């Protein structure tokens, strides 16, 4: 299998100066509960052909790949007992959540229903329903992502707000709800607020707690995964060491890549983003996925087997699932699952409820990041994998083709032996 996966990675990366429809570099890891099955990479970290090689240890902005780590961290806190549960009302812990209104629309002169409002003024109403950690981690709290929602951006402009979700501040995460908690599914800042819940309850920063209770026990060093890129790969006097992978941007017309000189998120964020703030690498991600598989199999780990099995239990009701089905293919979050196939959401990722022919089995969980890295965990076969790249825009077609080939190659090689062992 290693030769096949190596060849796929090599085929998709640029060998010379032309980057048209190619990637600069990529890494891929496959694990089971027993450990590493495959670890490989190809290409380079920067546009310059002489730049350092892209390796499984190269550090990328994880973006929404962060959510799996944050989920395990919050579930660890829940298991400690006495401080937090999945289903208690969080508003006493984080009063800012209680003050968020629901955005119902915008006033128009024609409707005559809001004579006291100016044309275009946001129509806001309070909510009076519990907001829980389960809501935040399953995206059923009603919170959105402002930069991806025209109505939230319209609200922002009306109130003169300049911060957004990428600011890594409470102001940037503070925006109206799209519905009352529990009434639908909408991708948003829930995991960011979950990190704030942890900080209010424990008095520790999210990264400090994550490092102490999740990352260090798994052998993940503070110099390879964290929320502060300068502390990971910053060089004295400025610049970045060779492990850092700058974000590359593909020109939609030419297919060529150009390098973004600066990180997308603040290098010293005011708030640590549990939804998108981590910088990490393929090797560390593999360690976390291996831990999930170990614990699912009944072994002792950073959280209990019952907790991880709850992660992999479909969490949505019919109404929430209808919202999910109407969103995830539109935005690409389920690109590797056939359009319209039955899906649900666990605590930490989307779940396919049927086998995907030639690929993952039913009950698998997956997600991705804005820079096109992606992961899946398949409890049925005991296989998990993560692909790391660092290119925008999201849903890069070259990445999707490579990921499809990688996953099919993994299952073509591993599943026959897995079936024979059952």
C-alpha positions as CSV (number, residue, x, y, z in Angstrom):
1,X,0.0,0.0,0.0
2,X,2.8,2.4,0.8
3,X,4.1,2.5,-2.8
4,X,0.6,3.2,-4.1
5,X,0.0,6.0,-1.7
6,X,3.5,7.5,-2.3
7,X,2.8,7.5,-6.0
8,X,-0.6,9.3,-5.6
9,X,1.0,12.0,-3.5
10,X,3.9,12.5,-5.9
11,X,1.5,12.7,-8.9
12,X,-0.3,15.6,-7.5
13,X,2.6,17.9,-6.4
14,X,4.5,20.3,-8.6
15,X,8.0,19.1,-9.6
16,X,9.2,22.4,-11.1
17,X,8.2,26.0,-11.3
18,X,4.7,25.5,-12.8
19,X,2.0,24.9,-10.2
20,X,-0.9,24.8,-12.6
21,X,-3.5,22.4,-11.2
22,X,-0.9,21.0,-8.9
23,X,-0.2,21.2,-5.1
24,X,3.0,22.5,-3.6
25,X,3.0,19.6,-1.1
26,X,0.9,17.2,0.9
27,X,1.2,14.7,3.7
28,X,-1.0,11.7,4.5
29,X,-1.2,9.4,7.5
30,X,-3.3,6.2,8.1
31,X,-3.6,4.7,11.6
32,X,-5.4,1.9,13.4
33,X,-5.8,1.4,17.2
34,X,-2.4,-0.4,17.2
35,X,-0.5,2.5,15.6
36,X,0.8,3.8,12.4
37,X,-0.2,2.0,9.1
38,X,1.2,4.6,6.7
39,X,3.0,7.9,6.9
40,X,4.1,9.7,3.7
41,X,4.5,13.0,2.0
42,X,5.6,14.7,-1.2
43,X,6.4,18.1,-2.6
44,X,7.6,21.3,-0.9
45,X,6.4,23.9,1.6
46,X,6.7,27.0,-0.6
47,X,6.4,28.2,-4.2
48,X,10.2,28.2,-4.7
49,X,11.2,24.8,-6.0
50,X,14.3,24.9,-3.7
51,X,12.1,25.4,-0.5
52,X,12.1,22.8,2.3
53,X,10.3,19.5,1.7
54,X,6.8,19.0,2.9
55,X,6.9,16.3,5.5
56,X,4.5,14.6,7.8
57,X,5.9,16.9,10.5
58,X,5.3,20.1,8.5
59,X,3.2,22.5,10.4
60,X,0.0,23.9,8.8
61,X,-2.8,26.1,9.9
62,X,-5.4,23.4,10.9
63,X,-8.4,25.7,10.6
64,X,-11.5,23.6,11.3
65,X,-9.3,20.5,11.7
66,X,-9.0,22.0,15.2
67,X,-12.6,20.9,16.1
68,X,-11.7,17.3,16.8
69,X,-9.0,18.3,19.3
70,X,-11.4,20.8,21.0
71,X,-14.1,18.1,21.2
72,X,-11.9,15.7,23.0
73,X,-10.7,18.4,25.3
74,X,-14.2,19.5,26.3
75,X,-15.3,15.9,26.8
76,X,-12.4,15.4,29.1
77,X,-13.6,18.3,31.2
78,X,-17.1,16.8,31.3
79,X,-15.7,13.5,32.5
80,X,-13.9,15.2,35.4
81,X,-17.4,15.7,37.0
82,X,-18.8,18.5,39.0
83,X,-17.7,21.3,36.7
84,X,-19.7,20.9,33.5
85,X,-22.1,18.5,31.8
86,X,-23.1,18.2,28.1
87,X,-26.7,19.3,28.7
88,X,-26.6,22.0,31.4
89,X,-27.4,25.6,30.5
90,X,-24.2,27.4,29.8
91,X,-25.5,30.9,30.1
92,X,-24.6,31.3,33.8
93,X,-21.0,30.4,32.9
94,X,-20.8,32.7,29.8
95,X,-23.2,35.5,30.2
96,X,-22.4,36.8,26.7
97,X,-24.3,33.8,25.3
98,X,-27.4,34.9,27.1
99,X,-27.3,38.3,25.5
100,X,-27.2,37.1,21.9
101,X,-30.5,37.9,20.1
102,X,-31.9,36.0,17.1
103,X,-31.7,37.7,13.8
104,X,-35.2,37.4,12.2
105,X,-34.6,39.5,9.1
106,X,-34.5,43.2,8.1
107,X,-37.1,45.9,8.1
108,X,-38.6,47.0,4.8
109,X,-40.9,50.0,4.2
110,X,-43.2,47.9,2.1
111,X,-44.3,45.3,4.7
112,X,-45.6,47.9,7.2
113,X,-45.1,45.6,10.1
114,X,-42.3,47.5,11.7
115,X,-43.2,51.2,11.4
116,X,-40.7,52.1,14.2
117,X,-37.8,50.6,12.3
118,X,-35.6,52.2,9.6
119,X,-35.4,50.6,6.2
120,X,-32.9,47.7,6.4
121,X,-32.6,47.8,10.2
122,X,-32.0,44.3,11.6
123,X,-35.0,42.7,13.3
124,X,-33.8,41.1,16.5
125,X,-35.5,39.3,19.3
126,X,-34.3,37.7,22.5
127,X,-34.3,33.9,23.1
128,X,-35.1,32.1,26.3
129,X,-33.9,28.6,25.9
130,X,-31.0,26.7,27.4
131,X,-27.8,26.7,25.4
132,X,-25.7,23.6,26.1
133,X,-22.3,22.2,25.4
134,X,-24.0,19.6,23.2
135,X,-25.5,22.4,21.2
136,X,-22.1,24.1,20.8
137,X,-20.2,21.0,19.7
138,X,-22.9,19.8,17.3
139,X,-23.6,23.1,15.7
140,X,-27.2,23.2,16.9
141,X,-26.9,26.3,19.0
142,X,-28.0,28.7,16.3
143,X,-24.6,30.3,16.0
144,X,-23.3,31.1,12.5
145,X,-20.1,32.1,10.8
146,X,-20.4,35.7,9.9
147,X,-18.0,35.8,6.9
148,X,-20.0,33.0,5.3
149,X,-23.4,34.4,6.0
150,X,-24.6,37.5,4.0
151,X,-27.3,38.3,6.6
152,X,-24.8,38.3,9.5
153,X,-22.4,40.5,7.4
154,X,-25.3,42.8,6.7
155,X,-26.0,43.0,10.4
156,X,-22.3,43.7,11.0
157,X,-22.3,46.6,8.6
158,X,-25.5,48.0,10.2
159,X,-24.0,48.1,13.7
160,X,-20.6,49.2,12.5
161,X,-18.8,46.1,13.7
162,X,-15.4,45.6,12.1
163,X,-14.3,42.4,13.9
164,X,-15.2,39.0,12.5
165,X,-14.8,35.3,13.2
166,X,-11.2,35.5,12.1
167,X,-10.3,38.2,14.6
168,X,-10.0,35.6,17.4
169,X,-11.8,37.9,19.8
170,X,-15.0,37.7,21.7
171,X,-16.3,40.7,19.6
172,X,-15.5,38.7,16.5
173,X,-17.5,35.7,17.7
174,X,-20.4,37.8,19.1
175,X,-23.2,37.9,16.4
176,X,-26.9,37.2,16.5
177,X,-28.2,33.6,16.4
178,X,-30.1,32.3,13.3
179,X,-32.5,30.3,15.5
180,X,-33.1,29.4,19.1
181,X,-30.8,26.7,20.5
182,X,-31.8,23.2,19.3
183,X,-34.2,24.3,16.5
184,X,-31.9,23.6,13.6
185,X,-28.3,22.9,12.4
186,X,-26.1,25.7,11.3
187,X,-22.3,25.7,11.0
188,X,-20.8,28.4,13.2
189,X,-18.8,29.5,16.2
190,X,-20.0,26.9,18.7
191,X,-16.6,25.3,19.3
192,X,-15.1,28.7,19.8
193,X,-17.6,29.5,22.5
194,X,-17.1,26.0,23.9
195,X,-13.4,27.0,24.5
196,X,-14.6,30.0,26.3
197,X,-16.8,27.9,28.5
198,X,-13.8,25.8,29.4
199,X,-11.8,28.9,30.3
200,X,-14.5,30.3,32.5
201,X,-15.1,27.0,34.3
202,X,-11.4,26.0,34.8
203,X,-9.5,29.3,34.9
204,X,-7.1,27.8,32.3
205,X,-6.6,28.8,28.7
206,X,-8.0,26.3,26.2
207,X,-4.6,25.4,24.9
208,X,-3.1,25.0,28.4
209,X,-5.9,22.6,29.4
210,X,-5.7,20.8,26.0
211,X,-2.0,20.4,26.3
212,X,-2.1,19.1,29.9
213,X,-4.9,16.6,29.5
214,X,-5.0,15.6,25.8
215,X,-1.9,16.5,23.8
216,X,1.0,15.7,26.3
217,X,-0.5,12.4,27.4
218,X,-0.5,11.4,23.7
219,X,3.2,12.4,23.2
220,X,2.4,15.6,21.3
221,X,5.0,18.2,22.0
222,X,4.2,21.8,22.7
223,X,6.5,22.8,19.8
224,X,4.6,20.9,17.2
225,X,0.9,21.7,17.9
226,X,-0.6,24.8,19.4
227,X,-2.5,28.0,19.0
228,X,0.5,30.4,18.6
229,X,2.3,30.0,15.3
230,X,5.2,32.2,16.4
231,X,5.8,29.9,19.4
232,X,5.9,26.9,17.1
233,X,7.8,28.0,14.1
234,X,8.8,31.6,14.7
235,X,12.5,32.3,14.3
236,X,14.4,34.8,16.5
237,X,14.7,38.0,14.5
238,X,11.6,37.2,12.4
239,X,10.5,34.7,9.8
240,X,9.6,31.1,10.0
241,X,11.5,27.9,10.4
242,X,11.5,25.2,7.7
243,X,8.6,23.3,9.3
244,X,6.1,26.1,8.6
245,X,3.9,25.7,5.5
246,X,2.6,29.1,4.3
247,X,-0.9,29.1,2.9
248,X,-1.0,29.0,-0.9
249,X,-3.8,30.5,-3.0
250,X,-4.9,29.1,-6.3
251,X,-5.9,31.5,-9.1
252,X,-9.3,30.4,-10.3
253,X,-8.6,31.3,-13.9
254,X,-5.0,30.1,-14.4
255,X,-4.8,27.3,-11.8
256,X,-1.5,28.6,-10.6
257,X,-0.5,29.0,-6.9
258,X,0.8,32.1,-5.2
259,X,2.1,32.2,-1.6
260,X,0.4,34.1,1.2
261,X,3.3,35.7,3.2
262,X,1.4,36.0,6.5
263,X,-0.7,33.6,8.5
264,X,-4.5,34.0,8.1
265,X,-5.2,34.1,11.8
266,X,-3.5,36.5,14.3
267,X,0.0,35.2,15.3
268,X,-0.8,36.2,18.9
269,X,-4.6,35.7,19.2
270,X,-6.5,37.4,21.9
271,X,-8.7,34.3,22.3
272,X,-7.8,30.8,21.4
273,X,-10.2,29.6,18.7
274,X,-11.5,26.1,19.5
275,X,-13.1,26.0,16.1
276,X,-10.2,27.0,13.9
277,X,-7.1,28.2,15.8
278,X,-4.7,25.3,15.9
279,X,-1.5,24.9,14.0
280,X,-0.5,21.2,13.7
281,X,0.8,18.4,11.5
282,X,-0.1,15.0,10.1
283,X,1.9,13.0,12.6
284,X,0.2,14.7,15.6
285,X,-3.2,14.3,14.0
286,X,-2.6,10.6,13.5
287,X,-1.8,10.3,17.2
288,X,-5.2,11.8,18.2
289,X,-7.1,9.6,15.7
290,X,-5.3,6.5,17.0
291,X,-6.4,7.4,20.5
292,X,-10.0,7.7,19.4
293,X,-9.8,4.2,17.8
294,X,-8.1,2.7,20.9
295,X,-10.8,4.1,23.2
296,X,-13.6,3.0,20.9
297,X,-12.2,-0.5,21.2
298,X,-12.5,-0.4,24.9
299,X,-8.9,0.6,25.9
300,X,-8.2,3.2,28.6
301,X,-7.4,6.6,27.2
302,X,-7.7,10.4,27.8
303,X,-11.5,10.0,27.8
304,X,-13.6,6.9,28.5
305,X,-15.0,4.5,26.0
306,X,-18.6,5.5,26.8
307,X,-17.7,9.1,26.1
308,X,-16.2,8.4,22.7
309,X,-19.1,6.1,21.8
310,X,-21.4,9.1,22.5
311,X,-19.3,11.1,20.1
312,X,-20.0,8.6,17.4
313,X,-23.8,8.5,18.2
314,X,-25.9,10.5,15.7
315,X,-27.0,13.5,17.6
316,X,-29.6,15.2,15.4
317,X,-33.4,15.1,15.4
318,X,-35.3,15.2,12.1
319,X,-35.5,18.9,11.8
320,X,-31.8,19.4,12.6
321,X,-30.9,16.7,10.1
322,X,-33.0,18.4,7.4
323,X,-31.0,21.6,8.0
324,X,-27.7,19.6,7.8
325,X,-28.7,17.9,4.6
326,X,-29.5,21.3,3.0
327,X,-26.1,22.8,3.9
328,X,-23.2,20.4,3.9
329,X,-23.0,19.6,0.2
330,X,-23.6,23.2,-0.8
331,X,-20.5,24.2,1.2
332,X,-18.4,21.1,0.5
333,X,-18.2,19.7,4.0
334,X,-19.4,16.3,2.8
335,X,-17.6,16.3,-0.5
336,X,-16.3,12.7,-0.1
337,X,-19.8,11.4,0.7
338,X,-22.3,10.9,-2.3
339,X,-24.6,13.9,-2.6
340,X,-27.9,13.3,-0.8
341,X,-26.7,10.1,1.0
342,X,-28.1,9.9,4.6
343,X,-25.8,11.8,7.0
344,X,-26.0,13.0,10.6
345,X,-23.7,14.8,13.0
346,X,-21.9,13.4,15.9
347,X,-20.1,15.3,18.6
348,X,-17.2,16.6,16.5
349,X,-17.9,15.7,12.9
350,X,-20.3,14.7,10.2
351,X,-21.3,11.0,10.0
352,X,-22.3,9.0,6.9
353,X,-25.1,6.6,7.8
354,X,-24.5,4.2,4.9
355,X,-21.4,2.6,3.5
356,X,-19.7,4.6,0.8
357,X,-18.8,2.2,-2.0
358,X,-15.1,1.5,-2.1
359,X,-14.5,3.8,0.8
360,X,-15.5,4.4,4.5
361,X,-18.1,2.3,6.2
362,X,-21.4,3.5,7.8
363,X,-20.9,5.3,11.1
364,X,-17.7,7.0,10.1
365,X,-17.0,10.5,11.2
366,X,-15.2,13.2,9.2
367,X,-14.5,16.9,8.8
368,X,-12.1,19.3,7.0
369,X,-10.5,22.6,7.3
370,X,-10.6,25.8,5.2
371,X,-7.1,25.1,3.8
372,X,-8.4,21.8,2.4
373,X,-6.9,19.3,4.9
374,X,-9.4,16.5,5.7
375,X,-9.8,13.5,8.0
376,X,-12.0,10.5,8.6
377,X,-12.3,7.9,11.4
378,X,-14.0,4.6,10.5
379,X,-14.9,2.6,13.7
380,X,-16.3,-0.3,11.6
381,X,-12.9,-1.1,10.1
382,X,-10.7,0.5,12.7
383,X,-9.1,2.8,10.1
384,X,-8.5,6.5,10.4
385,X,-6.7,8.9,8.1
386,X,-5.8,12.5,7.7
387,X,-4.5,14.4,4.7
388,X,-2.6,17.7,5.2
389,X,-2.3,20.4,2.6
390,X,-2.3,24.2,2.9
391,X,-4.1,25.7,-0.1
392,X,-7.1,28.0,-0.5
393,X,-9.9,28.4,-1.6
394,X,-11.7,25.7,0.1
395,X,-12.9,22.8,-2.1
396,X,-9.8,22.9,-4.3
397,X,-10.5,20.4,-7.1
398,X,-6.9,19.1,-7.2
399,X,-7.1,18.3,-3.5
400,X,-10.4,16.6,-3.8
401,X,-9.2,14.4,-6.6
402,X,-6.1,13.4,-4.7
403,X,-8.1,12.7,-1.5
404,X,-10.5,10.5,-3.5
405,X,-7.6,8.4,-4.8
406,X,-5.9,8.2,-1.4
407,X,-9.1,6.9,0.3
408,X,-9.9,4.4,-2.4
409,X,-6.3,3.1,-2.3
410,X,-6.4,2.7,1.4
411,X,-9.6,0.6,1.3
412,X,-8.6,-1.4,-1.7
413,X,-5.4,-2.5,0.1
414,X,-6.7,-2.8,3.7
415,X,-10.2,-4.0,3.5
416,X,-9.6,-7.4,2.0
417,X,-7.3,-8.3,4.9
418,X,-9.8,-6.7,7.3
419,X,-12.6,-8.9,6.0
420,X,-10.5,-12.0,6.1
421,X,-9.8,-11.4,9.8
422,X,-13.4,-11.0,10.8
